[in-house]
Amino acid sequence: DGKNCLTENDPEGWTEQEVEGYDGWGHDVGRIWRTGEKLEEEGVVGFREKFGKDSFGLHHRFYLHLDGRDRLWLSAEDGCEGTPAGKHSIMKDLSNMLGLGR
């Protein structure tokens, strides 16, 4: 239906090919890991320039939540999880941007 695809309002949304191949809880081994070149071929303008020539994408949904120790966690639908590491990390920056930093 195109709701999750690249649009003028969400230029970093999923490509049509990602939406077509989405498999929810499927294991990462069976997913297509898209190189920057492949994503640009699918319509993501400037992916490699923005994220680096060796960057790649793996589409799956996730949510953010605080654990019992007030640490920000990322939990993905395939079971991948993570929390900020060390004094500086992107998760810590995200936590602070969302007003969740302590």
VMD Tcl script that builds the backbone (N, CA, C; Angstrom):
set m [mol new atoms 306]
animate dup $m
set s [atomselect $m all]
$s set {name element resname resid chain x y z} {
  {N N ASP 1 A 0.814 -1.207 0.000}
  {CA C ASP 1 A 0.000 0.000 0.000}
  {C C ASP 1 A 0.856 1.270 0.000}
  {N N GLY 2 A 2.147 1.155 0.122}
  {CA C GLY 2 A 3.032 2.301 0.018}
  {C C GLY 2 A 3.173 3.151 1.258}
  {N N LYS 3 A 2.451 2.837 2.339}
  {CA C LYS 3 A 2.504 3.682 3.529}
  {C C LYS 3 A 3.888 3.727 4.160}
  {N N ASN 4 A 4.677 2.669 4.026}
  {CA C ASN 4 A 5.997 2.614 4.644}
  {C C ASN 4 A 7.129 2.894 3.662}
  {N N CYS 5 A 6.800 3.172 2.411}
  {CA C CYS 5 A 7.816 3.341 1.383}
  {C C CYS 5 A 8.418 4.742 1.405}
  {N N LEU 6 A 9.523 4.871 0.677}
  {CA C LEU 6 A 10.164 6.169 0.521}
  {C C LEU 6 A 9.150 7.180 0.004}
  {N N THR 7 A 9.084 8.312 0.643}
  {CA C THR 7 A 8.207 9.383 0.197}
  {C C THR 7 A 8.924 10.705 0.400}
  {N N GLU 8 A 8.333 11.765 -0.089}
  {CA C GLU 8 A 8.890 13.099 0.128}
  {C C GLU 8 A 8.954 13.405 1.628}
  {N N ASN 9 A 7.968 12.924 2.383}
  {CA C ASN 9 A 7.924 13.171 3.832}
  {C C ASN 9 A 8.837 12.246 4.622}
  {N N ASP 10 A 9.209 11.098 4.045}
  {CA C ASP 10 A 10.082 10.142 4.734}
  {C C ASP 10 A 11.085 9.559 3.741}
  {N N PRO 11 A 12.108 10.351 3.384}
  {CA C PRO 11 A 13.069 9.887 2.384}
  {C C PRO 11 A 13.935 8.722 2.865}
  {N N GLU 12 A 13.871 8.399 4.159}
  {CA C GLU 12 A 14.632 7.271 4.686}
  {C C GLU 12 A 13.732 6.088 5.023}
  {N N GLY 13 A 12.506 6.115 4.515}
  {CA C GLY 13 A 11.601 4.987 4.718}
  {C C GLY 13 A 12.079 3.766 3.949}
  {N N TRP 14 A 11.351 2.683 4.067}
  {CA C TRP 14 A 11.718 1.452 3.379}
  {C C TRP 14 A 11.494 1.609 1.881}
  {N N THR 15 A 12.325 0.935 1.082}
  {CA C THR 15 A 12.103 0.913 -0.361}
  {C C THR 15 A 10.947 -0.043 -0.654}
  {N N GLU 16 A 10.392 0.076 -1.839}
  {CA C GLU 16 A 9.302 -0.839 -2.209}
  {C C GLU 16 A 9.772 -2.288 -2.141}
  {N N GLN 17 A 11.019 -2.524 -2.532}
  {CA C GLN 17 A 11.560 -3.875 -2.508}
  {C C GLN 17 A 11.685 -4.397 -1.075}
  {N N GLU 18 A 12.019 -3.523 -0.123}
  {CA C GLU 18 A 12.090 -3.943 1.277}
  {C C GLU 18 A 10.710 -4.315 1.796}
  {N N VAL 19 A 9.706 -3.515 1.451}
  {CA C VAL 19 A 8.336 -3.800 1.886}
  {C C VAL 19 A 7.870 -5.129 1.301}
  {N N GLU 20 A 8.151 -5.346 0.008}
  {CA C GLU 20 A 7.737 -6.596 -0.643}
  {C C GLU 20 A 8.397 -7.816 -0.004}
  {N N GLY 21 A 9.650 -7.673 0.442}
  {CA C GLY 21 A 10.379 -8.805 0.994}
  {C C GLY 21 A 10.328 -8.912 2.500}
  {N N TYR 22 A 9.521 -8.065 3.143}
  {CA C TYR 22 A 9.472 -8.049 4.605}
  {C C TYR 22 A 8.919 -9.365 5.138}
  {N N ASP 23 A 9.625 -9.940 6.128}
  {CA C ASP 23 A 9.188 -11.233 6.654}
  {C C ASP 23 A 9.026 -11.241 8.175}
  {N N GLY 24 A 8.795 -10.083 8.743}
  {CA C GLY 24 A 8.482 -10.004 10.167}
  {C C GLY 24 A 9.507 -10.628 11.070}
  {N N TRP 25 A 9.151 -11.751 11.644}
  {CA C TRP 25 A 10.003 -12.384 12.639}
  {C C TRP 25 A 11.074 -13.288 12.034}
  {N N GLY 26 A 11.259 -13.224 10.739}
  {CA C GLY 26 A 12.273 -14.058 10.103}
  {C C GLY 26 A 13.668 -13.767 10.642}
  {N N HIS 27 A 14.514 -14.770 10.642}
  {CA C HIS 27 A 15.877 -14.633 11.134}
  {C C HIS 27 A 16.710 -13.781 10.177}
  {N N ASP 28 A 17.674 -13.038 10.723}
  {CA C ASP 28 A 18.534 -12.175 9.918}
  {C C ASP 28 A 19.246 -12.927 8.801}
  {N N VAL 29 A 19.549 -14.195 9.011}
  {CA C VAL 29 A 20.260 -14.984 8.006}
  {C C VAL 29 A 19.463 -15.047 6.704}
  {N N GLY 30 A 18.143 -15.053 6.816}
  {CA C GLY 30 A 17.300 -15.148 5.634}
  {C C GLY 30 A 16.904 -13.810 5.038}
  {N N ARG 31 A 17.321 -12.725 5.646}
  {CA C ARG 31 A 16.965 -11.390 5.154}
  {C C ARG 31 A 17.992 -10.903 4.138}
  {N N ILE 32 A 17.577 -9.978 3.309}
  {CA C ILE 32 A 18.493 -9.363 2.353}
  {C C ILE 32 A 19.172 -8.180 3.032}
  {N N TRP 33 A 20.488 -8.280 3.194}
  {CA C TRP 33 A 21.283 -7.182 3.744}
  {C C TRP 33 A 21.620 -6.284 2.563}
  {N N ARG 34 A 21.033 -5.102 2.538}
  {CA C ARG 34 A 21.188 -4.215 1.389}
  {C C ARG 34 A 22.435 -3.342 1.507}
  {N N THR 35 A 23.276 -3.432 0.481}
  {CA C THR 35 A 24.448 -2.559 0.427}
  {C C THR 35 A 23.980 -1.148 0.086}
  {N N GLY 36 A 24.862 -0.189 0.315}
  {CA C GLY 36 A 24.543 1.190 -0.058}
  {C C GLY 36 A 24.219 1.303 -1.531}
  {N N GLU 37 A 24.967 0.582 -2.355}
  {CA C GLU 37 A 24.718 0.608 -3.800}
  {C C GLU 37 A 23.311 0.099 -4.119}
  {N N LYS 38 A 22.925 -1.025 -3.502}
  {CA C LYS 38 A 21.601 -1.602 -3.750}
  {C C LYS 38 A 20.505 -0.632 -3.297}
  {N N LEU 39 A 20.680 -0.022 -2.110}
  {CA C LEU 39 A 19.670 0.919 -1.615}
  {C C LEU 39 A 19.531 2.121 -2.540}
  {N N GLU 40 A 20.651 2.610 -3.062}
  {CA C GLU 40 A 20.584 3.736 -3.990}
  {C C GLU 40 A 19.894 3.323 -5.284}
  {N N GLU 41 A 20.131 2.086 -5.748}
  {CA C GLU 41 A 19.436 1.570 -6.931}
  {C C GLU 41 A 17.925 1.503 -6.686}
  {N N GLU 42 A 17.535 1.277 -5.424}
  {CA C GLU 42 A 16.118 1.166 -5.064}
  {C C GLU 42 A 15.503 2.527 -4.738}
  {N N GLY 43 A 16.295 3.605 -4.840}
  {CA C GLY 43 A 15.722 4.936 -4.684}
  {C C GLY 43 A 16.159 5.733 -3.469}
  {N N VAL 44 A 17.028 5.182 -2.620}
  {CA C VAL 44 A 17.506 5.924 -1.450}
  {C C VAL 44 A 18.645 6.831 -1.916}
  {N N VAL 45 A 18.352 8.093 -2.078}
  {CA C VAL 45 A 19.311 9.054 -2.624}
  {C C VAL 45 A 20.410 9.367 -1.603}
  {N N GLY 46 A 21.678 9.235 -2.032}
  {CA C GLY 46 A 22.815 9.637 -1.215}
  {C C GLY 46 A 23.102 8.787 0.003}
  {N N PHE 47 A 22.647 7.519 0.013}
  {CA C PHE 47 A 22.843 6.658 1.183}
  {C C PHE 47 A 24.317 6.532 1.547}
  {N N ARG 48 A 25.154 6.205 0.560}
  {CA C ARG 48 A 26.585 5.994 0.835}
  {C C ARG 48 A 27.280 7.293 1.221}
  {N N GLU 49 A 26.854 8.389 0.635}
  {CA C GLU 49 A 27.444 9.684 0.995}
  {C C GLU 49 A 27.124 10.031 2.448}
  {N N LYS 50 A 25.910 9.735 2.863}
  {CA C LYS 50 A 25.481 10.071 4.226}
  {C C LYS 50 A 26.047 9.108 5.269}
  {N N PHE 51 A 26.042 7.794 4.971}
  {CA C PHE 51 A 26.394 6.791 5.980}
  {C C PHE 51 A 27.742 6.112 5.758}
  {N N GLY 52 A 28.395 6.393 4.634}
  {CA C GLY 52 A 29.701 5.798 4.358}
  {C C GLY 52 A 29.622 4.755 3.264}
  {N N LYS 53 A 30.733 4.604 2.533}
  {CA C LYS 53 A 30.740 3.721 1.365}
  {C C LYS 53 A 30.554 2.250 1.715}
  {N N ASP 54 A 30.887 1.859 2.946}
  {CA C ASP 54 A 30.752 0.463 3.358}
  {C C ASP 54 A 29.496 0.193 4.175}
  {N N SER 55 A 28.594 1.175 4.258}
  {CA C SER 55 A 27.387 1.012 5.066}
  {C C SER 55 A 26.388 0.096 4.358}
  {N N PHE 56 A 25.451 -0.427 5.119}
  {CA C PHE 56 A 24.436 -1.325 4.588}
  {C C PHE 56 A 23.166 -1.153 5.413}
  {N N GLY 57 A 22.098 -1.750 4.976}
  {CA C GLY 57 A 20.841 -1.688 5.701}
  {C C GLY 57 A 20.234 -3.065 5.874}
  {N N LEU 58 A 19.561 -3.252 6.975}
  {CA C LEU 58 A 18.784 -4.464 7.238}
  {C C LEU 58 A 17.478 -3.992 7.867}
  {N N HIS 59 A 16.389 -4.129 7.159}
  {CA C HIS 59 A 15.118 -3.580 7.622}
  {C C HIS 59 A 14.415 -4.500 8.615}
  {N N HIS 60 A 14.091 -3.934 9.750}
  {CA C HIS 60 A 13.159 -4.563 10.679}
  {C C HIS 60 A 12.707 -3.512 11.683}
  {N N ARG 61 A 11.551 -3.754 12.266}
  {CA C ARG 61 A 10.970 -2.790 13.195}
  {C C ARG 61 A 11.565 -2.966 14.580}
  {N N PHE 62 A 11.494 -1.888 15.362}
  {CA C PHE 62 A 12.016 -1.929 16.727}
  {C C PHE 62 A 11.248 -0.932 17.574}
  {N N TYR 63 A 11.463 -1.005 18.880}
  {CA C TYR 63 A 10.910 -0.005 19.776}
  {C C TYR 63 A 11.951 0.319 20.841}
  {N N LEU 64 A 11.796 1.470 21.463}
  {CA C LEU 64 A 12.694 1.916 22.522}
  {C C LEU 64 A 11.947 1.872 23.842}
  {N N HIS 65 A 12.628 1.498 24.905}
  {CA C HIS 65 A 12.005 1.489 26.229}
  {C C HIS 65 A 13.076 1.648 27.296}
  {N N LEU 66 A 12.665 2.014 28.493}
  {CA C LEU 66 A 13.575 2.112 29.625}
  {C C LEU 66 A 13.485 0.833 30.443}
  {N N ASP 67 A 14.642 0.343 30.894}
  {CA C ASP 67 A 14.619 -0.845 31.737}
  {C C ASP 67 A 14.471 -0.430 33.199}
  {N N GLY 68 A 14.546 -1.376 34.107}
  {CA C GLY 68 A 14.363 -1.103 35.536}
  {C C GLY 68 A 15.438 -0.212 36.142}
  {N N ARG 69 A 16.545 -0.030 35.414}
  {CA C ARG 69 A 17.622 0.839 35.897}
  {C C ARG 69 A 17.655 2.159 35.134}
  {N N ASP 70 A 16.527 2.491 34.452}
  {CA C ASP 70 A 16.394 3.713 33.663}
  {C C ASP 70 A 17.400 3.818 32.519}
  {N N ARG 71 A 17.803 2.677 31.948}
  {CA C ARG 71 A 18.656 2.681 30.768}
  {C C ARG 71 A 17.775 2.507 29.544}
  {N N LEU 72 A 18.092 3.259 28.492}
  {CA C LEU 72 A 17.357 3.134 27.249}
  {C C LEU 72 A 17.758 1.845 26.536}
  {N N TRP 73 A 16.770 1.080 26.128}
  {CA C TRP 73 A 17.001 -0.162 25.394}
  {C C TRP 73 A 16.341 -0.068 24.031}
  {N N LEU 74 A 16.982 -0.642 23.028}
  {CA C LEU 74 A 16.381 -0.845 21.725}
  {C C LEU 74 A 16.040 -2.329 21.650}
  {N N SER 75 A 14.794 -2.641 21.357}
  {CA C SER 75 A 14.368 -4.042 21.201}
  {C C SER 75 A 13.759 -4.196 19.818}
  {N N ALA 76 A 14.297 -5.116 19.026}
  {CA C ALA 76 A 13.807 -5.348 17.676}
  {C C ALA 76 A 12.910 -6.573 17.647}
  {N N GLU 77 A 12.074 -6.622 16.614}
  {CA C GLU 77 A 11.096 -7.696 16.510}
  {C C GLU 77 A 11.728 -9.069 16.338}
  {N N ASP 78 A 12.988 -9.116 15.919}
  {CA C ASP 78 A 13.629 -10.421 15.731}
  {C C ASP 78 A 14.415 -10.860 16.955}
  {N N GLY 79 A 14.274 -10.118 18.056}
  {CA C GLY 79 A 14.930 -10.485 19.294}
  {C C GLY 79 A 16.230 -9.751 19.563}
  {N N CYS 80 A 16.745 -9.001 18.586}
  {CA C CYS 80 A 17.957 -8.214 18.826}
  {C C CYS 80 A 17.653 -7.138 19.857}
  {N N GLU 81 A 18.589 -6.944 20.788}
  {CA C GLU 81 A 18.417 -5.917 21.812}
  {C C GLU 81 A 19.742 -5.215 22.044}
  {N N GLY 82 A 19.655 -4.008 22.574}
  {CA C GLY 82 A 20.885 -3.301 22.907}
  {C C GLY 82 A 20.610 -2.143 23.830}
  {N N THR 83 A 21.638 -1.745 24.545}
  {CA C THR 83 A 21.564 -0.613 25.453}
  {C C THR 83 A 22.835 0.205 25.268}
  {N N PRO 84 A 22.819 1.468 25.663}
  {CA C PRO 84 A 24.016 2.297 25.476}
  {C C PRO 84 A 25.248 1.665 26.117}
  {N N ALA 85 A 26.377 1.848 25.475}
  {CA C ALA 85 A 27.638 1.307 25.981}
  {C C ALA 85 A 28.614 2.451 26.215}
  {N N GLY 86 A 29.272 2.449 27.334}
  {CA C GLY 86 A 30.292 3.448 27.615}
  {C C GLY 86 A 29.729 4.839 27.844}
  {N N LYS 87 A 30.638 5.784 27.876}
  {CA C LYS 87 A 30.236 7.165 28.155}
  {C C LYS 87 A 29.538 7.813 26.975}
  {N N HIS 88 A 29.911 7.423 25.758}
  {CA C HIS 88 A 29.315 8.044 24.587}
  {C C HIS 88 A 28.857 6.967 23.607}
  {N N SER 89 A 27.615 7.035 23.215}
  {CA C SER 89 A 27.105 6.121 22.201}
  {C C SER 89 A 25.902 6.765 21.544}
  {N N ILE 90 A 25.545 6.260 20.386}
  {CA C ILE 90 A 24.381 6.792 19.689}
  {C C ILE 90 A 23.103 6.553 20.498}
  {N N MET 91 A 23.038 5.425 21.219}
  {CA C MET 91 A 21.862 5.160 22.047}
  {C C MET 91 A 21.760 6.192 23.167}
  {N N LYS 92 A 22.886 6.561 23.768}
  {CA C LYS 92 A 22.870 7.563 24.826}
  {C C LYS 92 A 22.442 8.920 24.258}
  {N N ASP 93 A 22.968 9.270 23.064}
  {CA C ASP 93 A 22.566 10.512 22.413}
  {C C ASP 93 A 21.067 10.515 22.136}
  {N N LEU 94 A 20.549 9.392 21.647}
  {CA C LEU 94 A 19.120 9.282 21.349}
  {C C LEU 94 A 18.309 9.414 22.631}
  {N N SER 95 A 18.759 8.775 23.683}
  {CA C SER 95 A 18.083 8.864 24.973}
  {C C SER 95 A 18.004 10.317 25.432}
  {N N ASN 96 A 19.098 11.040 25.308}
  {CA C ASN 96 A 19.130 12.441 25.712}
  {C C ASN 96 A 18.220 13.292 24.836}
  {N N MET 97 A 18.211 13.034 23.507}
  {CA C MET 97 A 17.355 13.794 22.606}
  {C C MET 97 A 15.887 13.600 22.927}
  {N N LEU 98 A 15.528 12.412 23.397}
  {CA C LEU 98 A 14.143 12.119 23.730}
  {C C LEU 98 A 13.776 12.551 25.140}
  {N N GLY 99 A 14.741 13.173 25.820}
  {CA C GLY 99 A 14.486 13.626 27.184}
  {C C GLY 99 A 14.481 12.507 28.207}
  {N N LEU 100 A 15.092 11.375 27.850}
  {CA C LEU 100 A 15.094 10.224 28.748}
  {C C LEU 100 A 16.410 10.082 29.480}
  {N N GLY 101 A 17.401 10.931 29.145}
  {CA C GLY 101 A 18.710 10.859 29.782}
  {C C GLY 101 A 18.628 11.199 31.249}
  {N N ARG 102 A 19.461 10.578 32.038}
  {CA C ARG 102 A 19.466 10.806 33.487}
  {C C ARG 102 A 20.809 11.327 33.900}
}
mol reanalyze $m
mol bondsrecalc $m
mol representation Tube
mol addrep $m
